[in-house]
Structure formats: structure tokens, C-alpha cells
Amino acid sequence: GCAGSAGLISETPSGGVVTYPITNESDILSSSGRKEAMTLMKKKCGNSSRILHEGEIARIRGDIDRTWQGQLSGERLWGVEFRCN
């Protein structure tokens, strides 16, 4: 499992973007972070929302990531853009 939790990083009146950490592709649909992300979407939209896009989000910048390699966690960040119906 992942140690981090989901967060709403961007919000509009009709939706937003939630993110959560993953360590590998098998975490995307089954992680507790995804469950938390879906809860945040439900809190924002009630039971009626639609996922517009989702995918991995770059952590920082390539040159910074290389410099700090080994000091940052191995977690990757997954983002879900959604809209309330």
C-alpha cells in the first residue's frame, strides 16, 4: 500500500483534479489512495461525477528528480480530472 493520501489539488465550481500516490500500476485501481480520491470527488459532486482524464503526473522536474534520487520516496503521483454532472 501507499503511505500518502489523496488530495484535491485543483478545484473549479464544477469539478477539479484529485491526486494520490502509487508505487506501481497495480495500485492505480486498488489503492486506498484511489478510494480516498473517489471520496473527495463524491464530497465535491455528490453521487454524480464523471472522470474526464486520468494519468501519472510528473513529480517535480527531471533534473531535480535526478539530483534528489534516493532521497525521495519511490511513490509516483496519479491524477484524476473530474466534472460534476
C-alpha positions as CSV (number, residue, x, y, z in Angstrom):
1,G,0.0,0.0,0.0
2,C,0.9,3.6,-0.3
3,A,1.7,5.8,2.7
4,G,0.3,9.0,1.3
5,S,-3.2,10.1,0.9
6,A,-5.4,11.7,-1.7
7,G,-5.7,15.4,-2.2
8,L,-7.8,17.9,-4.2
9,I,-5.0,19.9,-6.0
10,S,-7.2,21.9,-8.3
11,E,-10.9,22.9,-7.9
12,T,-13.4,24.6,-10.1
13,P,-17.1,25.3,-9.4
14,S,-18.0,22.2,-11.4
15,G,-15.1,19.7,-10.7
16,G,-11.4,19.5,-10.2
17,V,-8.3,17.3,-10.0
18,V,-7.6,14.8,-7.3
19,T,-4.2,13.1,-6.9
20,Y,-3.0,10.1,-4.9
21,P,0.4,8.2,-4.7
22,I,1.0,4.9,-6.4
23,T,4.1,2.7,-6.3
24,N,3.2,0.6,-9.4
25,E,0.4,0.1,-11.9
26,S,-1.4,-2.4,-9.8
27,D,-2.0,0.4,-7.2
28,I,-4.0,2.6,-9.6
29,L,-7.4,0.9,-9.1
30,S,-6.9,-0.9,-5.9
31,S,-5.1,1.5,-3.6
32,S,-6.5,3.2,-0.5
33,G,-5.4,6.5,-2.1
34,R,-7.8,5.9,-5.0
35,K,-10.7,5.2,-2.6
36,E,-9.8,8.4,-0.8
37,A,-9.7,10.3,-4.2
38,M,-13.2,8.9,-5.1
39,T,-14.5,10.0,-1.6
40,L,-13.2,13.6,-2.3
41,M,-14.9,13.6,-5.7
42,K,-18.2,12.4,-4.0
43,K,-17.8,15.1,-1.4
44,K,-17.5,17.7,-4.1
45,C,-20.1,16.4,-6.5
46,G,-22.5,14.1,-4.5
47,N,-23.1,10.8,-6.3
48,S,-22.9,12.4,-9.8
49,S,-19.4,12.9,-11.3
50,R,-17.6,11.9,-14.4
51,I,-13.9,11.2,-14.9
52,L,-12.5,13.3,-17.8
53,H,-8.9,12.3,-17.8
54,E,-6.5,10.4,-15.5
55,G,-2.9,9.5,-15.6
56,E,0.5,9.9,-14.0
57,I,1.6,13.4,-13.0
58,A,5.3,14.4,-13.0
59,R,6.6,14.9,-9.5
60,I,8.9,17.9,-9.9
61,R,11.4,18.2,-12.8
62,G,13.7,15.7,-14.3
63,D,16.9,17.4,-13.3
64,I,15.7,17.9,-9.7
65,D,14.4,14.3,-9.5
66,R,17.9,13.0,-10.6
67,T,19.7,15.2,-8.1
68,W,17.4,14.0,-5.2
69,Q,17.2,10.4,-6.4
70,G,17.4,8.1,-3.4
71,Q,16.2,10.8,-1.1
72,L,12.6,11.0,-2.4
73,S,10.2,8.2,-1.9
74,G,9.6,5.7,-4.8
75,E,6.0,6.7,-5.0
76,R,4.5,8.1,-8.2
77,L,1.6,10.5,-8.4
78,W,-1.7,9.6,-10.2
79,G,-4.2,12.4,-11.1
80,V,-7.9,12.2,-11.9
81,E,-9.6,15.1,-13.6
82,F,-13.4,15.1,-12.9
83,R,-16.5,17.1,-13.5
84,C,-19.7,17.1,-11.6
85,N,-22.8,16.1,-13.5
